[in-house]
């Protein structure tokens, strides 16, 4: 009589589970990095909206405002100079009224205090460039991806340089420049 058993042995099942575990362990860091990149893109977009609103305000009153309520585009619930997003974990601050020092800054924050990627983004209102500052190894690697540089650095600019973005130098009437 022929014994015709069908199915998998316990060893075969354990090998499959082990292979799946190894693949998942390799994929998870890439998944987390992709999620963080999407959060970063959202913050860059928000900084761009704030910069545009500040530029419009500068054309009206020849200075930037330091309170969200003075802008024509205001995130829901934003008052004063700081706003914390509820969905992607950034604290967005606005600072400076002069053409050369007006900036918006997005700092990654966490309600429980632990983050895999620690970094902040800074954008001058009078510039199209965004600066990324990584405050830990993972944050620096993420900034390198954002800036398009080969190696991680503590600070880089979205124009592809491993240095801080250049601040605007002219523009307001007091410095003899032209309006943006």
Phi and psi restraints in degrees (value plus and minus 20) as a CYANA .aco file:
   2 UNK   PHI    -112.6   -72.6
   2 UNK   PSI     107.9   147.9
   3 UNK   PHI    -111.6   -71.6
   3 UNK   PSI      85.8   125.8
   4 UNK   PHI    -126.7   -86.7
   4 UNK   PSI      65.8   105.8
   5 UNK   PHI    -110.7   -70.7
   5 UNK   PSI     115.0   155.0
   6 UNK   PHI    -136.8   -96.8
   6 UNK   PSI     125.8   165.8
   7 UNK   PHI     110.2   150.2
   7 UNK   PSI    -193.5  -153.5
   8 UNK   PHI    -130.9   -90.9
   8 UNK   PSI     128.3   168.3
   9 UNK   PHI    -100.8   -60.8
   9 UNK   PSI     143.2   183.2
  10 UNK   PHI     -80.8   -40.8
  10 UNK   PSI     -58.0   -18.0
  11 UNK   PHI     -83.7   -43.7
  11 UNK   PSI     -63.6   -23.6
  12 UNK   PHI     -82.0   -42.0
  12 UNK   PSI     -62.1   -22.1
  13 UNK   PHI     -85.3   -45.3
  13 UNK   PSI     -60.8   -20.8
  14 UNK   PHI     -84.5   -44.5
  14 UNK   PSI     -57.3   -17.3
  15 UNK   PHI     -84.0   -44.0
  15 UNK   PSI     -63.4   -23.4
  16 UNK   PHI     -82.8   -42.8
  16 UNK   PSI     -65.3   -25.3
  17 UNK   PHI     -83.3   -43.3
  17 UNK   PSI     -59.9   -19.9
  18 UNK   PHI     -83.3   -43.3
  18 UNK   PSI     -64.0   -24.0
  19 UNK   PHI     -83.5   -43.5
  19 UNK   PSI     -63.4   -23.4
  20 UNK   PHI     -83.1   -43.1
  20 UNK   PSI     -59.4   -19.4
  21 UNK   PHI     -83.1   -43.1
  21 UNK   PSI     -61.0   -21.0
  22 UNK   PHI     -85.6   -45.6
  22 UNK   PSI     -64.7   -24.7
  23 UNK   PHI     -81.5   -41.5
  23 UNK   PSI     -62.7   -22.7
  24 UNK   PHI     -84.6   -44.6
  24 UNK   PSI     -60.6   -20.6
  25 UNK   PHI     -83.8   -43.8
  25 UNK   PSI     -52.4   -12.4
  26 UNK   PHI     -99.0   -59.0
  26 UNK   PSI     -50.2   -10.2
  27 UNK   PHI    -103.5   -63.5
  27 UNK   PSI     -50.1   -10.1
  28 UNK   PHI     -79.8   -39.8
  28 UNK   PSI     -66.6   -26.6
  29 UNK   PHI     -80.1   -40.1
  29 UNK   PSI     -58.3   -18.3
  30 UNK   PHI     -86.8   -46.8
  30 UNK   PSI     -56.8   -16.8
  31 UNK   PHI     -83.7   -43.7
  31 UNK   PSI     -67.4   -27.4
  32 UNK   PHI     -81.6   -41.6
  32 UNK   PSI     -58.2   -18.2
  33 UNK   PHI     -86.4   -46.4
  33 UNK   PSI     -60.5   -20.5
  34 UNK   PHI     -84.3   -44.3
  34 UNK   PSI     -59.8   -19.8
  35 UNK   PHI     -84.1   -44.1
  35 UNK   PSI     -62.6   -22.6
  36 UNK   PHI     -86.9   -46.9
  36 UNK   PSI     -56.2   -16.2
  37 UNK   PHI     -82.3   -42.3
  37 UNK   PSI     -58.1   -18.1
  38 UNK   PHI     -88.1   -48.1
  38 UNK   PSI     -56.9   -16.9
  39 UNK   PHI     -83.3   -43.3
  39 UNK   PSI     -62.0   -22.0
  40 UNK   PHI     -82.2   -42.2
  40 UNK   PSI     -62.6   -22.6
  41 UNK   PHI     -81.6   -41.6
  41 UNK   PSI     -58.6   -18.6
  42 UNK   PHI     -84.8   -44.8
  42 UNK   PSI     -61.3   -21.3
  43 UNK   PHI     -85.4   -45.4
  43 UNK   PSI     -60.2   -20.2
  44 UNK   PHI     -82.2   -42.2
  44 UNK   PSI     -61.2   -21.2
  45 UNK   PHI     -83.5   -43.5
  45 UNK   PSI     -62.1   -22.1
  46 UNK   PHI     -84.3   -44.3
  46 UNK   PSI     -62.0   -22.0
  47 UNK   PHI     -81.5   -41.5
  47 UNK   PSI     -58.3   -18.3
  48 UNK   PHI     -84.4   -44.4
  48 UNK   PSI     -59.9   -19.9
  49 UNK   PHI     -84.7   -44.7
  49 UNK   PSI     -61.8   -21.8
  50 UNK   PHI     -85.3   -45.3
  50 UNK   PSI     -62.9   -22.9
  51 UNK   PHI     -81.4   -41.4
  51 UNK   PSI     -61.7   -21.7
  52 UNK   PHI     -82.9   -42.9
  52 UNK   PSI     -62.9   -22.9
  53 UNK   PHI     -84.4   -44.4
  53 UNK   PSI     -59.8   -19.8
  54 UNK   PHI     -86.7   -46.7
  54 UNK   PSI     -58.4   -18.4
  55 UNK   PHI     -83.7   -43.7
  55 UNK   PSI     -61.1   -21.1
  56 UNK   PHI     -83.6   -43.6
  56 UNK   PSI     -60.4   -20.4
  57 UNK   PHI     -86.0   -46.0
  57 UNK   PSI     -58.5   -18.5
  58 UNK   PHI     -81.3   -41.3
  58 UNK   PSI     -59.1   -19.1
  59 UNK   PHI     -85.3   -45.3
  59 UNK   PSI     -49.6    -9.6
  60 UNK   PHI     -99.1   -59.1
  60 UNK   PSI     -65.8   -25.8
  61 UNK   PHI    -142.3  -102.3
  61 UNK   PSI     -15.4    24.6
  62 UNK   PHI      43.6    83.6
  62 UNK   PSI       7.4    47.4
  63 UNK   PHI    -182.6  -142.6
  63 UNK   PSI     142.1   182.1
  64 UNK   PHI    -108.2   -68.2
  64 UNK   PSI     142.1   182.1
  65 UNK   PHI    -123.7   -83.7
  65 UNK   PSI     134.6   174.6
  66 UNK   PHI    -131.0   -91.0
  66 UNK   PSI       1.4    41.4
  67 UNK   PHI    -160.0  -120.0
  67 UNK   PSI     108.8   148.8
  68 UNK   PHI     -75.0   -35.0
  68 UNK   PSI     -52.1   -12.1
  69 UNK   PHI     -86.6   -46.6
  69 UNK   PSI     -33.7     6.3
  70 UNK   PHI    -106.2   -66.2
  70 UNK   PSI     -23.6    16.4
  71 UNK   PHI    -116.4   -76.4
  71 UNK   PSI     136.5   176.5
  72 UNK   PHI    -101.9   -61.9
  72 UNK   PSI     -36.1     3.9
  73 UNK   PHI    -142.1  -102.1
  73 UNK   PSI      93.0   133.0
  74 UNK   PHI    -146.5  -106.5
  74 UNK   PSI     108.3   148.3
  75 UNK   PHI     -81.2   -41.2
  75 UNK   PSI     125.0   165.0
  76 UNK   PHI     -77.2   -37.2
  76 UNK   PSI     106.1   146.1
  77 UNK   PHI      65.6   105.6
  77 UNK   PSI     -19.0    21.0
  78 UNK   PHI    -100.5   -60.5
  78 UNK   PSI     108.0   148.0
  79 UNK   PHI    -158.8  -118.8
  79 UNK   PSI     138.6   178.6
  80 UNK   PHI      47.8    87.8
  80 UNK   PSI    -168.6  -128.6
  81 UNK   PHI    -126.2   -86.2
  81 UNK   PSI     -14.6    25.4
  82 UNK   PHI    -155.8  -115.8
  82 UNK   PSI     124.2   164.2
  83 UNK   PHI    -166.3  -126.3
  83 UNK   PSI     113.5   153.5
  84 UNK   PHI    -130.4   -90.4
  84 UNK   PSI     103.3   143.3
  85 UNK   PHI     -92.1   -52.1
  85 UNK   PSI     128.6   168.6
  86 UNK   PHI    -112.9   -72.9
  86 UNK   PSI     -40.2    -0.2
  87 UNK   PHI    -120.3   -80.3
  87 UNK   PSI     -51.8   -11.8
  88 UNK   PHI    -139.5   -99.5
  88 UNK   PSI     -16.6    23.4
  89 UNK   PHI      53.4    93.4
  89 UNK   PSI      24.4    64.4
  90 UNK   PHI    -140.5  -100.5
  90 UNK   PSI     124.0   164.0
  91 UNK   PHI    -125.0   -85.0
  91 UNK   PSI      99.5   139.5
  92 UNK   PHI    -124.8   -84.8
  92 UNK   PSI     101.9   141.9
  93 UNK   PHI    -138.1   -98.1
  93 UNK   PSI     128.0   168.0
  94 UNK   PHI    -138.1   -98.1
  94 UNK   PSI     123.2   163.2
  95 UNK   PHI    -174.7  -134.7
  95 UNK   PSI     126.3   166.3
  96 UNK   PHI      70.5   110.5
  96 UNK   PSI     113.5   153.5
  97 UNK   PHI    -127.2   -87.2
  97 UNK   PSI     -36.9     3.1
  98 UNK   PHI    -106.6   -66.6
  98 UNK   PSI     137.0   177.0
  99 UNK   PHI     -77.8   -37.8
  99 UNK   PSI     -59.3   -19.3
 100 UNK   PHI    -107.2   -67.2
 100 UNK   PSI     -33.5     6.5
 101 UNK   PHI    -138.1   -98.1
 101 UNK   PSI     -20.9    19.1
 102 UNK   PHI     -90.0   -50.0
 102 UNK   PSI     100.0   140.0
 103 UNK   PHI    -157.8  -117.8
 103 UNK   PSI     133.3   173.3
 104 UNK   PHI    -136.1   -96.1
 104 UNK   PSI     118.7   158.7
 105 UNK   PHI    -150.8  -110.8
 105 UNK   PSI     110.6   150.6
 106 UNK   PHI    -131.0   -91.0
 106 UNK   PSI      98.4   138.4
 107 UNK   PHI    -132.6   -92.6
 107 UNK   PSI     107.2   147.2
 108 UNK   PHI     -88.7   -48.7
 108 UNK   PSI     108.4   148.4
 109 UNK   PHI    -152.9  -112.9
 109 UNK   PSI     141.0   181.0
 110 UNK   PHI    -159.1  -119.1
 110 UNK   PSI     121.3   161.3
 111 UNK   PHI     -93.5   -53.5
 111 UNK   PSI     -47.5    -7.5
 112 UNK   PHI    -120.0   -80.0
 112 UNK   PSI     -19.5    20.5
 113 UNK   PHI      67.4   107.4
 113 UNK   PSI     -26.6    13.4
 114 UNK   PHI    -134.7   -94.7
 114 UNK   PSI     110.6   150.6
 115 UNK   PHI    -152.4  -112.4
 115 UNK   PSI     125.2   165.2
 116 UNK   PHI     -99.8   -59.8
 116 UNK   PSI     -48.3    -8.3
 117 UNK   PHI    -147.6  -107.6
 117 UNK   PSI      97.9   137.9
 118 UNK   PHI    -131.3   -91.3
 118 UNK   PSI      97.8   137.8
 119 UNK   PHI    -182.8  -142.8
 119 UNK   PSI     147.7   187.7
 120 UNK   PHI    -160.6  -120.6
 120 UNK   PSI     137.7   177.7
 121 UNK   PHI    -139.9   -99.9
 121 UNK   PSI     118.4   158.4
 122 UNK   PHI    -150.0  -110.0
 122 UNK   PSI     115.7   155.7
 123 UNK   PHI    -156.6  -116.6
 123 UNK   PSI     105.6   145.6
 124 UNK   PHI     -92.5   -52.5
 124 UNK   PSI     121.2   161.2
 125 UNK   PHI     -82.7   -42.7
 125 UNK   PSI     -53.8   -13.8
 126 UNK   PHI    -109.7   -69.7
 126 UNK   PSI      -0.9    39.1
 127 UNK   PHI    -156.2  -116.2
 127 UNK   PSI     135.9   175.9
 128 UNK   PHI    -117.0   -77.0
 128 UNK   PSI     -19.3    20.7
 129 UNK   PHI    -116.0   -76.0
 129 UNK   PSI     128.4   168.4
 130 UNK   PHI    -141.5  -101.5
 130 UNK   PSI     113.0   153.0
 131 UNK   PHI    -118.5   -78.5
 131 UNK   PSI     117.2   157.2
 132 UNK   PHI    -135.8   -95.8
 132 UNK   PSI     110.4   150.4
 133 UNK   PHI    -140.8  -100.8
 133 UNK   PSI      91.5   131.5
 134 UNK   PHI    -108.3   -68.3
 134 UNK   PSI     110.2   150.2
 135 UNK   PHI    -124.3   -84.3
 135 UNK   PSI     -20.7    19.3
 136 UNK   PHI    -165.7  -125.7
 136 UNK   PSI     156.9   196.9
 137 UNK   PHI     -79.6   -39.6
 137 UNK   PSI     -65.9   -25.9
 138 UNK   PHI     -86.1   -46.1
 138 UNK   PSI     -59.7   -19.7
 139 UNK   PHI     -83.5   -43.5
 139 UNK   PSI     -58.6   -18.6
 140 UNK   PHI     -87.6   -47.6
 140 UNK   PSI     -58.9   -18.9
 141 UNK   PHI     -85.5   -45.5
 141 UNK   PSI     -59.6   -19.6
 142 UNK   PHI     -86.0   -46.0
 142 UNK   PSI     -60.6   -20.6
 143 UNK   PHI     -82.3   -42.3
 143 UNK   PSI     -59.3   -19.3
 144 UNK   PHI     -81.2   -41.2
 144 UNK   PSI     -61.4   -21.4
 145 UNK   PHI     -82.3   -42.3
 145 UNK   PSI     -64.3   -24.3
 146 UNK   PHI     -82.2   -42.2
 146 UNK   PSI     -63.8   -23.8
 147 UNK   PHI    -103.3   -63.3
 147 UNK   PSI     -33.8     6.2
 148 UNK   PHI      59.5    99.5
 148 UNK   PSI       8.4    48.4
 149 UNK   PHI    -120.4   -80.4
 149 UNK   PSI     138.1   178.1
 150 UNK   PHI     -96.9   -56.9
 150 UNK   PSI     -57.5   -17.5
 151 UNK   PHI    -140.4  -100.4
 151 UNK   PSI     126.1   166.1
 152 UNK   PHI     -81.5   -41.5
 152 UNK   PSI     124.6   164.6
 153 UNK   PHI    -163.2  -123.2
 153 UNK   PSI     136.5   176.5
 154 UNK   PHI     -84.0   -44.0
 154 UNK   PSI     -50.4   -10.4
 155 UNK   PHI    -164.8  -124.8
 155 UNK   PSI     121.2   161.2
 156 UNK   PHI    -174.0  -134.0
 156 UNK   PSI     143.1   183.1
 157 UNK   PHI    -133.3   -93.3
 157 UNK   PSI     129.6   169.6
 158 UNK   PHI     -86.5   -46.5
 158 UNK   PSI     -24.9    15.1
 159 UNK   PHI    -104.8   -64.8
 159 UNK   PSI     -16.6    23.4
 160 UNK   PHI      76.4   116.4
 160 UNK   PSI     -12.1    27.9
 161 UNK   PHI    -119.6   -79.6
 161 UNK   PSI     131.3   171.3
 162 UNK   PHI    -111.6   -71.6
 162 UNK   PSI      29.8    69.8
 163 UNK   PHI    -166.8  -126.8
 163 UNK   PSI     148.3   188.3
 164 UNK   PHI     -85.0   -45.0
 164 UNK   PSI     127.1   167.1
 165 UNK   PHI     -83.7   -43.7
 165 UNK   PSI     124.2   164.2
 166 UNK   PHI     -91.7   -51.7
 166 UNK   PSI     111.6   151.6
 167 UNK   PHI     -94.1   -54.1
 167 UNK   PSI     127.4   167.4
 168 UNK   PHI     -81.1   -41.1
 168 UNK   PSI     126.5   166.5
 169 UNK   PHI    -134.0   -94.0
 169 UNK   PSI     -40.3    -0.3
 170 UNK   PHI    -156.9  -116.9
 170 UNK   PSI     150.3   190.3
 171 UNK   PHI     126.5   166.5
 171 UNK   PSI     -58.5   -18.5
 172 UNK   PHI    -111.3   -71.3
 172 UNK   PSI     140.6   180.6
 173 UNK   PHI     -81.0   -41.0
 173 UNK   PSI     -54.0   -14.0
 174 UNK   PHI     -85.0   -45.0
 174 UNK   PSI     -50.3   -10.3
 175 UNK   PHI    -113.2   -73.2
 175 UNK   PSI     -17.1    22.9
 176 UNK   PHI      64.4   104.4
 176 UNK   PSI     -17.7    22.3
 177 UNK   PHI    -107.2   -67.2
 177 UNK   PSI    -192.8  -152.8
 178 UNK   PHI    -125.2   -85.2
 178 UNK   PSI     140.8   180.8
 179 UNK   PHI     -86.5   -46.5
 179 UNK   PSI     134.4   174.4
